[in-house]
Every structure is written in structure tokens, then in C-alpha cells.
Amino acid sequence: MLDFFELLGQSLNYDERKIDRTIAGKYIISTCYTIDFGYETAILDNNNAYPVERYHNKELAIAGHIKWVEIAPTLSTINRLSVFTEDDDVEAESLGSETITLEPMNDEKIKILMR
């Protein structure tokens, strides 16, 4: 039987929670199940990881990952994270107008982070 700390350690393992991790231009797109918010996609730039969208289920997370991989290379800024709405038919809505300027990664940093 697993104790609490073994269970917690397993849930923190990124490889087990990962949907996909993809190089998209000079950014990395990471989609995984997060312990606190569920399925989520983040854009990793030279400075940080910025969650950009959350999903109700794994199927939406897979589709969202593909979408962000396609559009990320064209981005220089992103808006604050989107959140669930009360209406299940609507996937997300914007939290506000805060804009984050992305700083592209160099190839060496991308290689290190993709190991």
C-alpha cells in the first residue's frame, strides 16, 4: 500500500502527467495534467513558463496543445491565462488585458529543456 508521500511523489512526476512537450519555433509548448488546475498548456520562453489555457478533459488538452504548437512561433506576446467559464460549452474566457512579452529561447536552451 502506498503511503501519502509515495502517492504525492508519483503525482508530481511530469512524465506521467505529460500530454505532450513540443518545440514550436523558439518556444516550448508543454501540456500536462497539473495537480492544482487540471489539464493545462504553457508556453516556455527564455524567462519562464506561462500557462496559456486550461481544459476540462484530456481530449481538449490534446487539441489545445496542437493549436498552441501551430500559433506559438508567430507570437511575441501573450495575454494572461484563460480560465473555465460556468458554461461547459464555452472552453475559456480571458481573465484580463495583462500582456506578457515573450523572449525567444536560443537553440542550446531548447535542447537542454527538451532532454
Backbone as XML, in Angstrom:
<?xml version="1.0"?>
<chain id="A" units="angstrom">
  <residue number="1" name="MET">
    <atom name="N" x="0.849" y="-1.190" z="0.000"/>
    <atom name="CA" x="0.000" y="0.000" z="0.000"/>
    <atom name="C" x="0.886" y="1.243" z="0.000"/>
  </residue>
  <residue number="2" name="LEU">
    <atom name="N" x="0.554" y="2.216" z="-0.864"/>
    <atom name="CA" x="1.333" y="3.454" z="-0.945"/>
    <atom name="C" x="0.996" y="4.371" z="0.226"/>
  </residue>
  <residue number="3" name="ASP">
    <atom name="N" x="2.037" y="4.990" z="0.794"/>
    <atom name="CA" x="1.741" y="5.998" z="1.795"/>
    <atom name="C" x="1.542" y="7.347" z="1.103"/>
  </residue>
  <residue number="4" name="PHE">
    <atom name="N" x="1.159" y="8.343" z="1.852"/>
    <atom name="CA" x="0.833" y="9.663" z="1.303"/>
    <atom name="C" x="1.984" y="10.239" z="0.489"/>
  </residue>
  <residue number="5" name="PHE">
    <atom name="N" x="3.209" y="10.141" z="0.979"/>
    <atom name="CA" x="4.348" y="10.746" z="0.303"/>
    <atom name="C" x="4.702" y="10.014" z="-0.989"/>
  </residue>
  <residue number="6" name="GLU">
    <atom name="N" x="4.529" y="8.702" z="-1.028"/>
    <atom name="CA" x="4.742" y="7.971" z="-2.274"/>
    <atom name="C" x="3.709" y="8.390" z="-3.314"/>
  </residue>
  <residue number="7" name="LEU">
    <atom name="N" x="2.461" y="8.514" z="-2.888"/>
    <atom name="CA" x="1.398" y="8.940" z="-3.787"/>
    <atom name="C" x="1.662" y="10.352" z="-4.294"/>
  </residue>
  <residue number="8" name="LEU">
    <atom name="N" x="2.049" y="11.254" z="-3.413"/>
    <atom name="CA" x="2.357" y="12.623" z="-3.805"/>
    <atom name="C" x="3.522" y="12.649" z="-4.785"/>
  </residue>
  <residue number="9" name="GLY">
    <atom name="N" x="4.560" y="11.880" z="-4.532"/>
    <atom name="CA" x="5.711" y="11.820" z="-5.425"/>
    <atom name="C" x="5.341" y="11.348" z="-6.807"/>
  </residue>
  <residue number="10" name="GLN">
    <atom name="N" x="4.457" y="10.387" z="-6.898"/>
    <atom name="CA" x="4.032" y="9.895" z="-8.207"/>
    <atom name="C" x="3.247" y="10.967" z="-8.949"/>
  </residue>
  <residue number="11" name="SER">
    <atom name="N" x="2.409" y="11.690" z="-8.253"/>
    <atom name="CA" x="1.598" y="12.694" z="-8.925"/>
    <atom name="C" x="2.424" y="13.899" z="-9.359"/>
  </residue>
  <residue number="12" name="LEU">
    <atom name="N" x="3.610" y="14.074" z="-8.780"/>
    <atom name="CA" x="4.464" y="15.186" z="-9.167"/>
    <atom name="C" x="5.348" y="14.846" z="-10.364"/>
  </residue>
  <residue number="13" name="ASN">
    <atom name="N" x="5.357" y="13.603" z="-10.803"/>
    <atom name="CA" x="6.207" y="13.168" z="-11.903"/>
    <atom name="C" x="5.664" y="13.718" z="-13.226"/>
  </residue>
  <residue number="14" name="TYR">
    <atom name="N" x="6.399" y="14.661" z="-13.817"/>
    <atom name="CA" x="5.952" y="15.313" z="-15.056"/>
    <atom name="C" x="5.726" y="14.316" z="-16.189"/>
  </residue>
  <residue number="15" name="ASP">
    <atom name="N" x="6.628" y="13.364" z="-16.330"/>
    <atom name="CA" x="6.500" y="12.405" z="-17.430"/>
    <atom name="C" x="5.196" y="11.608" z="-17.360"/>
  </residue>
  <residue number="16" name="GLU">
    <atom name="N" x="4.706" y="11.355" z="-16.167"/>
    <atom name="CA" x="3.441" y="10.634" z="-16.016"/>
    <atom name="C" x="2.232" y="11.533" z="-16.279"/>
  </residue>
  <residue number="17" name="ARG">
    <atom name="N" x="2.373" y="12.825" z="-16.041"/>
    <atom name="CA" x="1.262" y="13.770" z="-16.220"/>
    <atom name="C" x="1.252" y="14.416" z="-17.602"/>
  </residue>
  <residue number="18" name="LYS">
    <atom name="N" x="2.345" y="14.270" z="-18.335"/>
    <atom name="CA" x="2.537" y="14.962" z="-19.615"/>
    <atom name="C" x="1.595" y="14.445" z="-20.689"/>
  </residue>
  <residue number="19" name="ILE">
    <atom name="N" x="0.979" y="15.389" z="-21.406"/>
    <atom name="CA" x="0.236" y="15.084" z="-22.624"/>
    <atom name="C" x="1.213" y="15.153" z="-23.799"/>
  </residue>
  <residue number="20" name="ASP">
    <atom name="N" x="1.951" y="16.269" z="-23.885"/>
    <atom name="CA" x="2.979" y="16.430" z="-24.916"/>
    <atom name="C" x="3.858" y="17.616" z="-24.553"/>
  </residue>
  <residue number="21" name="ARG">
    <atom name="N" x="5.049" y="17.624" z="-25.133"/>
    <atom name="CA" x="6.021" y="18.719" z="-24.974"/>
    <atom name="C" x="6.683" y="18.862" z="-26.332"/>
  </residue>
  <residue number="22" name="THR">
    <atom name="N" x="6.538" y="20.032" z="-26.953"/>
    <atom name="CA" x="6.912" y="20.205" z="-28.349"/>
    <atom name="C" x="7.665" y="21.518" z="-28.538"/>
  </residue>
  <residue number="23" name="ILE">
    <atom name="N" x="8.706" y="21.490" z="-29.371"/>
    <atom name="CA" x="9.383" y="22.723" z="-29.772"/>
    <atom name="C" x="8.510" y="23.406" z="-30.814"/>
  </residue>
  <residue number="24" name="ALA">
    <atom name="N" x="8.257" y="24.689" z="-30.604"/>
    <atom name="CA" x="7.456" y="25.484" z="-31.535"/>
    <atom name="C" x="8.202" y="26.781" z="-31.799"/>
  </residue>
  <residue number="25" name="GLY">
    <atom name="N" x="8.997" y="26.796" z="-32.858"/>
    <atom name="CA" x="9.834" y="27.961" z="-33.130"/>
    <atom name="C" x="10.895" y="28.081" z="-32.054"/>
  </residue>
  <residue number="26" name="LYS">
    <atom name="N" x="10.933" y="29.201" z="-31.364"/>
    <atom name="CA" x="11.912" y="29.445" z="-30.296"/>
    <atom name="C" x="11.281" y="29.300" z="-28.910"/>
  </residue>
  <residue number="27" name="TYR">
    <atom name="N" x="10.166" y="28.574" z="-28.838"/>
    <atom name="CA" x="9.478" y="28.322" z="-27.579"/>
    <atom name="C" x="9.255" y="26.821" z="-27.422"/>
  </residue>
  <residue number="28" name="ILE">
    <atom name="N" x="8.911" y="26.423" z="-26.220"/>
    <atom name="CA" x="8.488" y="25.052" z="-25.961"/>
    <atom name="C" x="7.047" y="25.114" z="-25.490"/>
  </residue>
  <residue number="29" name="ILE">
    <atom name="N" x="6.221" y="24.236" z="-26.037"/>
    <atom name="CA" x="4.830" y="24.133" z="-25.613"/>
    <atom name="C" x="4.711" y="22.873" z="-24.775"/>
  </residue>
  <residue number="30" name="SER">
    <atom name="N" x="4.219" y="23.022" z="-23.553"/>
    <atom name="CA" x="4.074" y="21.900" z="-22.631"/>
    <atom name="C" x="2.612" y="21.801" z="-22.216"/>
  </residue>
  <residue number="31" name="THR">
    <atom name="N" x="2.037" y="20.625" z="-22.407"/>
    <atom name="CA" x="0.668" y="20.372" z="-21.972"/>
    <atom name="C" x="0.691" y="19.156" z="-21.058"/>
  </residue>
  <residue number="32" name="CYS">
    <atom name="N" x="0.114" y="19.316" z="-19.865"/>
    <atom name="CA" x="0.116" y="18.226" z="-18.898"/>
    <atom name="C" x="-1.057" y="18.386" z="-17.940"/>
  </residue>
  <residue number="33" name="TYR">
    <atom name="N" x="-1.222" y="17.388" z="-17.119"/>
    <atom name="CA" x="-2.212" y="17.458" z="-16.047"/>
    <atom name="C" x="-1.514" y="18.061" z="-14.838"/>
  </residue>
  <residue number="34" name="THR">
    <atom name="N" x="-2.034" y="19.172" z="-14.328"/>
    <atom name="CA" x="-1.440" y="19.797" z="-13.148"/>
    <atom name="C" x="-2.243" y="19.400" z="-11.917"/>
  </residue>
  <residue number="35" name="ILE">
    <atom name="N" x="-1.575" y="19.272" z="-10.815"/>
    <atom name="CA" x="-2.215" y="18.845" z="-9.581"/>
    <atom name="C" x="-3.232" y="19.879" z="-9.098"/>
  </residue>
  <residue number="36" name="ASP">
    <atom name="N" x="-2.932" y="21.157" z="-9.318"/>
    <atom name="CA" x="-3.813" y="22.201" z="-8.796"/>
    <atom name="C" x="-4.921" y="22.637" z="-9.751"/>
  </residue>
  <residue number="37" name="PHE">
    <atom name="N" x="-4.686" y="22.611" z="-11.089"/>
    <atom name="CA" x="-5.671" y="23.155" z="-12.015"/>
    <atom name="C" x="-6.158" y="22.177" z="-13.081"/>
  </residue>
  <residue number="38" name="GLY">
    <atom name="N" x="-5.680" y="20.960" z="-13.080"/>
    <atom name="CA" x="-6.100" y="20.004" z="-14.110"/>
    <atom name="C" x="-5.264" y="20.160" z="-15.370"/>
  </residue>
  <residue number="39" name="TYR">
    <atom name="N" x="-5.860" y="19.861" z="-16.514"/>
    <atom name="CA" x="-5.130" y="19.914" z="-17.791"/>
    <atom name="C" x="-4.831" y="21.361" z="-18.164"/>
  </residue>
  <residue number="40" name="GLU">
    <atom name="N" x="-3.582" y="21.602" z="-18.613"/>
    <atom name="CA" x="-3.129" y="22.962" z="-18.859"/>
    <atom name="C" x="-2.017" y="22.963" z="-19.908"/>
  </residue>
  <residue number="41" name="THR">
    <atom name="N" x="-2.007" y="23.984" z="-20.760"/>
    <atom name="CA" x="-0.910" y="24.220" z="-21.697"/>
    <atom name="C" x="-0.147" y="25.451" z="-21.253"/>
  </residue>
  <residue number="42" name="ALA">
    <atom name="N" x="1.184" y="25.368" z="-21.332"/>
    <atom name="CA" x="2.043" y="26.502" z="-21.002"/>
    <atom name="C" x="3.030" y="26.728" z="-22.141"/>
  </residue>
  <residue number="43" name="ILE">
    <atom name="N" x="3.377" y="27.998" z="-22.352"/>
    <atom name="CA" x="4.455" y="28.367" z="-23.269"/>
    <atom name="C" x="5.684" y="28.666" z="-22.423"/>
  </residue>
  <residue number="44" name="LEU">
    <atom name="N" x="6.790" y="27.997" z="-22.744"/>
    <atom name="CA" x="8.054" y="28.251" z="-22.070"/>
    <atom name="C" x="8.896" y="29.132" z="-22.969"/>
  </residue>
  <residue number="45" name="ASP">
    <atom name="N" x="9.309" y="30.284" z="-22.435"/>
    <atom name="CA" x="10.214" y="31.150" z="-23.187"/>
    <atom name="C" x="11.544" y="31.190" z="-22.449"/>
  </residue>
  <residue number="46" name="ASN">
    <atom name="N" x="12.376" y="32.146" z="-22.757"/>
    <atom name="CA" x="13.706" y="32.230" z="-22.160"/>
    <atom name="C" x="13.665" y="32.521" z="-20.664"/>
  </residue>
  <residue number="47" name="ASN">
    <atom name="N" x="12.559" y="33.080" z="-20.172"/>
    <atom name="CA" x="12.478" y="33.507" z="-18.784"/>
    <atom name="C" x="11.618" y="32.654" z="-17.877"/>
  </residue>
  <residue number="48" name="ASN">
    <atom name="N" x="10.548" y="32.073" z="-18.417"/>
    <atom name="CA" x="9.559" y="31.480" z="-17.537"/>
    <atom name="C" x="8.652" y="30.526" z="-18.306"/>
  </residue>
  <residue number="49" name="ALA">
    <atom name="N" x="7.743" y="29.915" z="-17.581"/>
    <atom name="CA" x="6.671" y="29.117" z="-18.176"/>
    <atom name="C" x="5.372" y="29.863" z="-17.900"/>
  </residue>
  <residue number="50" name="TYR">
    <atom name="N" x="4.605" y="30.110" z="-18.953"/>
    <atom name="CA" x="3.375" y="30.875" z="-18.833"/>
    <atom name="C" x="2.179" y="30.011" z="-19.211"/>
  </residue>
  <residue number="51" name="PRO">
    <atom name="N" x="1.376" y="29.595" z="-18.226"/>
    <atom name="CA" x="0.158" y="28.874" z="-18.581"/>
    <atom name="C" x="-0.725" y="29.758" z="-19.464"/>
  </residue>
  <residue number="52" name="VAL">
    <atom name="N" x="-1.199" y="29.177" z="-20.561"/>
    <atom name="CA" x="-1.998" y="29.967" z="-21.509"/>
    <atom name="C" x="-3.419" y="29.449" z="-21.685"/>
  </residue>
  <residue number="53" name="GLU">
    <atom name="N" x="-3.652" y="28.177" z="-21.311"/>
    <atom name="CA" x="-5.009" y="27.655" z="-21.450"/>
    <atom name="C" x="-5.187" y="26.430" z="-20.570"/>
  </residue>
  <residue number="54" name="ARG">
    <atom name="N" x="-6.398" y="26.305" z="-20.000"/>
    <atom name="CA" x="-6.753" y="25.125" z="-19.201"/>
    <atom name="C" x="-7.934" y="24.436" z="-19.853"/>
  </residue>
  <residue number="55" name="TYR">
    <atom name="N" x="-8.080" y="23.141" z="-19.566"/>
    <atom name="CA" x="-9.076" y="22.326" z="-20.269"/>
    <atom name="C" x="-9.875" y="21.468" z="-19.300"/>
  </residue>
  <residue number="56" name="HIS">
    <atom name="N" x="-11.074" y="21.115" z="-19.729"/>
    <atom name="CA" x="-11.960" y="20.265" z="-18.933"/>
    <atom name="C" x="-11.577" y="18.794" z="-18.979"/>
  </residue>
  <residue number="57" name="ASN">
    <atom name="N" x="-10.885" y="18.360" z="-20.042"/>
    <atom name="CA" x="-10.571" y="16.933" z="-20.170"/>
    <atom name="C" x="-9.341" y="16.738" z="-21.058"/>
  </residue>
  <residue number="58" name="LYS">
    <atom name="N" x="-8.887" y="15.491" z="-21.134"/>
    <atom name="CA" x="-7.668" y="15.154" z="-21.877"/>
    <atom name="C" x="-7.821" y="15.412" z="-23.375"/>
  </residue>
  <residue number="59" name="GLU">
    <atom name="N" x="-8.989" y="15.120" z="-23.933"/>
    <atom name="CA" x="-9.202" y="15.318" z="-25.368"/>
    <atom name="C" x="-9.062" y="16.794" z="-25.748"/>
  </residue>
  <residue number="60" name="LEU">
    <atom name="N" x="-9.631" y="17.671" z="-24.940"/>
    <atom name="CA" x="-9.483" y="19.111" z="-25.199"/>
    <atom name="C" x="-8.029" y="19.547" z="-25.018"/>
  </residue>
  <residue number="61" name="ALA">
    <atom name="N" x="-7.325" y="18.942" z="-24.053"/>
    <atom name="CA" x="-5.911" y="19.275" z="-23.829"/>
    <atom name="C" x="-5.061" y="18.894" z="-25.034"/>
  </residue>
  <residue number="62" name="ILE">
    <atom name="N" x="-5.336" y="17.740" z="-25.629"/>
    <atom name="CA" x="-4.588" y="17.312" z="-26.820"/>
    <atom name="C" x="-4.831" y="18.295" z="-27.969"/>
  </residue>
  <residue number="63" name="ALA">
    <atom name="N" x="-6.089" y="18.646" z="-28.194"/>
    <atom name="CA" x="-6.422" y="19.601" z="-29.264"/>
    <atom name="C" x="-5.812" y="20.972" z="-28.979"/>
  </residue>
  <residue number="64" name="GLY">
    <atom name="N" x="-5.849" y="21.388" z="-27.729"/>
    <atom name="CA" x="-5.267" y="22.679" z="-27.360"/>
    <atom name="C" x="-3.763" y="22.706" z="-27.558"/>
  </residue>
  <residue number="65" name="HIS">
    <atom name="N" x="-3.105" y="21.623" z="-27.237"/>
    <atom name="CA" x="-1.652" y="21.543" z="-27.432"/>
    <atom name="C" x="-1.315" y="21.743" z="-28.912"/>
  </residue>
  <residue number="66" name="ILE">
    <atom name="N" x="-2.023" y="21.042" z="-29.772"/>
    <atom name="CA" x="-1.788" y="21.165" z="-31.219"/>
    <atom name="C" x="-1.993" y="22.608" z="-31.669"/>
  </residue>
  <residue number="67" name="LYS">
    <atom name="N" x="-3.052" y="23.241" z="-31.174"/>
    <atom name="CA" x="-3.336" y="24.634" z="-31.535"/>
    <atom name="C" x="-2.179" y="25.554" z="-31.136"/>
  </residue>
  <residue number="68" name="TRP">
    <atom name="N" x="-1.691" y="25.410" z="-29.880"/>
    <atom name="CA" x="-0.620" y="26.288" z="-29.413"/>
    <atom name="C" x="0.699" y="26.028" z="-30.122"/>
  </residue>
  <residue number="69" name="VAL">
    <atom name="N" x="0.972" y="24.786" z="-30.494"/>
    <atom name="CA" x="2.188" y="24.471" z="-31.263"/>
    <atom name="C" x="2.139" y="25.188" z="-32.612"/>
  </residue>
  <residue number="70" name="GLU">
    <atom name="N" x="0.962" y="25.249" z="-33.207"/>
    <atom name="CA" x="0.825" y="25.902" z="-34.513"/>
    <atom name="C" x="0.966" y="27.418" z="-34.424"/>
  </residue>
  <residue number="71" name="ILE">
    <atom name="N" x="0.414" y="28.038" z="-33.381"/>
    <atom name="CA" x="0.425" y="29.506" z="-33.340"/>
    <atom name="C" x="1.618" y="30.103" z="-32.589"/>
  </residue>
  <residue number="72" name="ALA">
    <atom name="N" x="2.241" y="29.346" z="-31.688"/>
    <atom name="CA" x="3.318" y="29.902" z="-30.859"/>
    <atom name="C" x="4.465" y="30.526" z="-31.644"/>
  </residue>
  <residue number="73" name="PRO">
    <atom name="N" x="4.927" y="29.915" z="-32.754"/>
    <atom name="CA" x="6.054" y="30.532" z="-33.464"/>
    <atom name="C" x="5.758" y="31.941" z="-33.986"/>
  </residue>
  <residue number="74" name="THR">
    <atom name="N" x="4.494" y="32.297" z="-34.106"/>
    <atom name="CA" x="4.121" y="33.622" z="-34.621"/>
    <atom name="C" x="3.934" y="34.651" z="-33.510"/>
  </residue>
  <residue number="75" name="LEU">
    <atom name="N" x="4.035" y="34.223" z="-32.262"/>
    <atom name="CA" x="3.728" y="35.108" z="-31.134"/>
    <atom name="C" x="4.948" y="35.871" z="-30.633"/>
  </residue>
  <residue number="76" name="SER">
    <atom name="N" x="4.721" y="37.104" z="-30.225"/>
    <atom name="CA" x="5.737" y="37.857" z="-29.495"/>
    <atom name="C" x="5.202" y="38.267" z="-28.125"/>
  </residue>
  <residue number="77" name="THR">
    <atom name="N" x="3.874" y="38.217" z="-27.975"/>
    <atom name="CA" x="3.231" y="38.490" z="-26.690"/>
    <atom name="C" x="2.084" y="37.488" z="-26.495"/>
  </residue>
  <residue number="78" name="ILE">
    <atom name="N" x="1.690" y="37.320" z="-25.242"/>
    <atom name="CA" x="0.515" y="36.524" z="-24.925"/>
    <atom name="C" x="-0.319" y="37.271" z="-23.897"/>
  </residue>
  <residue number="79" name="ASN">
    <atom name="N" x="-1.599" y="36.958" z="-23.832"/>
    <atom name="CA" x="-2.469" y="37.513" z="-22.806"/>
    <atom name="C" x="-2.455" y="36.607" z="-21.588"/>
  </residue>
  <residue number="80" name="ARG">
    <atom name="N" x="-2.918" y="37.155" z="-20.485"/>
    <atom name="CA" x="-2.999" y="36.360" z="-19.265"/>
    <atom name="C" x="-3.766" y="35.070" z="-19.484"/>
  </residue>
  <residue number="81" name="LEU">
    <atom name="N" x="-3.535" y="34.124" z="-18.622"/>
    <atom name="CA" x="-4.150" y="32.801" z="-18.670"/>
    <atom name="C" x="-5.662" y="32.871" z="-18.804"/>
  </residue>
  <residue number="82" name="SER">
    <atom name="N" x="-6.201" y="31.958" z="-19.591"/>
    <atom name="CA" x="-7.645" y="31.784" z="-19.700"/>
    <atom name="C" x="-8.121" y="30.823" z="-18.623"/>
  </residue>
  <residue number="83" name="VAL">
    <atom name="N" x="-9.383" y="30.946" z="-18.245"/>
    <atom name="CA" x="-9.960" y="30.080" z="-17.207"/>
    <atom name="C" x="-11.280" y="29.504" z="-17.682"/>
  </residue>
  <residue number="84" name="PHE">
    <atom name="N" x="-11.757" y="28.486" z="-16.963"/>
    <atom name="CA" x="-13.043" y="27.903" z="-17.284"/>
    <atom name="C" x="-14.168" y="28.904" z="-17.039"/>
  </residue>
  <residue number="85" name="THR">
    <atom name="N" x="-15.201" y="28.791" z="-17.828"/>
    <atom name="CA" x="-16.418" y="29.554" z="-17.583"/>
    <atom name="C" x="-17.431" y="28.622" z="-16.937"/>
  </residue>
  <residue number="86" name="GLU">
    <atom name="N" x="-18.541" y="29.162" z="-16.524"/>
    <atom name="CA" x="-19.602" y="28.346" z="-15.945"/>
    <atom name="C" x="-20.279" y="27.484" z="-17.003"/>
  </residue>
  <residue number="87" name="ASP">
    <atom name="N" x="-20.236" y="27.913" z="-18.252"/>
    <atom name="CA" x="-20.904" y="27.217" z="-19.344"/>
    <atom name="C" x="-19.964" y="26.180" z="-19.941"/>
  </residue>
  <residue number="88" name="ASP">
    <atom name="N" x="-20.282" y="24.884" z="-19.800"/>
    <atom name="CA" x="-19.414" y="23.818" z="-20.309"/>
    <atom name="C" x="-19.213" y="23.878" z="-21.812"/>
  </residue>
  <residue number="89" name="ASP">
    <atom name="N" x="-20.123" y="24.546" z="-22.546"/>
    <atom name="CA" x="-19.983" y="24.636" z="-23.995"/>
    <atom name="C" x="-18.926" y="25.651" z="-24.409"/>
  </residue>
  <residue number="90" name="VAL">
    <atom name="N" x="-18.568" y="26.535" z="-23.500"/>
    <atom name="CA" x="-17.554" y="27.548" z="-23.774"/>
    <atom name="C" x="-16.287" y="27.104" z="-23.068"/>
  </residue>
  <residue number="91" name="GLU">
    <atom name="N" x="-15.209" y="26.923" z="-23.836"/>
    <atom name="CA" x="-13.994" y="26.365" z="-23.256"/>
    <atom name="C" x="-13.276" y="27.318" z="-22.308"/>
  </residue>
  <residue number="92" name="ALA">
    <atom name="N" x="-13.168" y="28.598" z="-22.669"/>
    <atom name="CA" x="-12.383" y="29.505" z="-21.838"/>
    <atom name="C" x="-12.772" y="30.950" z="-22.105"/>
  </residue>
  <residue number="93" name="GLU">
    <atom name="N" x="-12.418" y="31.801" z="-21.183"/>
    <atom name="CA" x="-12.597" y="33.226" z="-21.394"/>
    <atom name="C" x="-11.378" y="33.956" z="-20.841"/>
  </residue>
  <residue number="94" name="SER">
    <atom name="N" x="-11.113" y="35.132" z="-21.343"/>
    <atom name="CA" x="-9.929" y="35.872" z="-20.941"/>
    <atom name="C" x="-10.100" y="36.439" z="-19.540"/>
  </residue>
  <residue number="95" name="LEU">
    <atom name="N" x="-9.038" y="36.402" z="-18.744"/>
    <atom name="CA" x="-9.070" y="36.973" z="-17.407"/>
    <atom name="C" x="-8.904" y="38.481" z="-17.411"/>
  </residue>
  <residue number="96" name="GLY">
    <atom name="N" x="-8.202" y="39.007" z="-18.378"/>
    <atom name="CA" x="-7.948" y="40.435" z="-18.359"/>
    <atom name="C" x="-7.054" y="40.844" z="-19.494"/>
  </residue>
  <residue number="97" name="SER">
    <atom name="N" x="-6.542" y="42.051" z="-19.396"/>
    <atom name="CA" x="-5.788" y="42.606" z="-20.507"/>
    <atom name="C" x="-4.279" y="42.611" z="-20.270"/>
  </residue>
  <residue number="98" name="GLU">
    <atom name="N" x="-3.800" y="41.943" z="-19.216"/>
    <atom name="CA" x="-2.361" y="41.910" z="-18.975"/>
    <atom name="C" x="-1.667" y="41.194" z="-20.133"/>
  </residue>
  <residue number="99" name="THR">
    <atom name="N" x="-0.667" y="41.866" z="-20.692"/>
    <atom name="CA" x="0.085" y="41.302" z="-21.808"/>
    <atom name="C" x="1.492" y="40.976" z="-21.346"/>
  </residue>
  <residue number="100" name="ILE">
    <atom name="N" x="1.962" y="39.795" z="-21.719"/>
    <atom name="CA" x="3.312" y="39.349" z="-21.384"/>
    <atom name="C" x="4.116" y="39.289" z="-22.679"/>
  </residue>
  <residue number="101" name="THR">
    <atom name="N" x="5.280" y="39.934" z="-22.687"/>
    <atom name="CA" x="6.164" y="39.884" z="-23.848"/>
    <atom name="C" x="7.041" y="38.649" z="-23.730"/>
  </residue>
  <residue number="102" name="LEU">
    <atom name="N" x="7.000" y="37.813" z="-24.755"/>
    <atom name="CA" x="7.785" y="36.586" z="-24.767"/>
    <atom name="C" x="9.216" y="36.863" z="-25.221"/>
  </residue>
  <residue number="103" name="GLU">
    <atom name="N" x="10.163" y="36.176" z="-24.611"/>
    <atom name="CA" x="11.563" y="36.276" z="-25.021"/>
    <atom name="C" x="11.986" y="34.926" z="-25.603"/>
  </residue>
  <residue number="104" name="PRO">
    <atom name="N" x="12.253" y="34.872" z="-26.904"/>
    <atom name="CA" x="12.613" y="33.601" z="-27.545"/>
    <atom name="C" x="13.836" y="32.957" z="-26.890"/>
  </residue>
  <residue number="105" name="MET">
    <atom name="N" x="13.858" y="31.617" z="-26.886"/>
    <atom name="CA" x="14.992" y="30.846" z="-26.362"/>
    <atom name="C" x="16.033" y="30.647" z="-27.455"/>
  </residue>
  <residue number="106" name="ASN">
    <atom name="N" x="17.285" y="30.482" z="-27.028"/>
    <atom name="CA" x="18.296" y="30.080" z="-28.010"/>
    <atom name="C" x="18.254" y="28.558" z="-28.155"/>
  </residue>
  <residue number="107" name="ASP">
    <atom name="N" x="18.866" y="28.050" z="-29.221"/>
    <atom name="CA" x="18.800" y="26.619" z="-29.530"/>
    <atom name="C" x="19.380" y="25.746" z="-28.419"/>
  </residue>
  <residue number="108" name="GLU">
    <atom name="N" x="20.436" y="26.207" z="-27.767"/>
    <atom name="CA" x="21.054" y="25.409" z="-26.712"/>
    <atom name="C" x="20.121" y="25.230" z="-25.524"/>
  </residue>
  <residue number="109" name="LYS">
    <atom name="N" x="19.427" y="26.294" z="-25.135"/>
    <atom name="CA" x="18.488" y="26.181" z="-24.019"/>
    <atom name="C" x="17.328" y="25.253" z="-24.376"/>
  </residue>
  <residue number="110" name="ILE">
    <atom name="N" x="16.859" y="25.326" z="-25.617"/>
    <atom name="CA" x="15.791" y="24.427" z="-26.057"/>
    <atom name="C" x="16.254" y="22.979" z="-25.940"/>
  </residue>
  <residue number="111" name="LYS">
    <atom name="N" x="17.469" y="22.683" z="-26.385"/>
    <atom name="CA" x="17.999" y="21.313" z="-26.303"/>
    <atom name="C" x="18.052" y="20.823" z="-24.864"/>
  </residue>
  <residue number="112" name="ILE">
    <atom name="N" x="18.510" y="21.692" z="-23.968"/>
    <atom name="CA" x="18.610" y="21.320" z="-22.545"/>
    <atom name="C" x="17.228" y="21.016" z="-21.967"/>
  </residue>
  <residue number="113" name="LEU">
    <atom name="N" x="16.266" y="21.868" z="-22.254"/>
    <atom name="CA" x="14.921" y="21.695" z="-21.689"/>
    <atom name="C" x="14.142" y="20.545" z="-22.315"/>
  </residue>
  <residue number="114" name="MET">
    <atom name="N" x="14.544" y="20.113" z="-23.500"/>
    <atom name="CA" x="13.832" y="19.011" z="-24.163"/>
    <atom name="C" x="14.421" y="17.645" z="-23.820"/>
  </residue>
  <residue number="115" name="ARG">
    <atom name="N" x="15.456" y="17.608" z="-23.014"/>
    <atom name="CA" x="16.060" y="16.308" z="-22.634"/>
    <atom name="C" x="15.107" y="15.494" z="-21.823"/>
  </residue>
</chain>
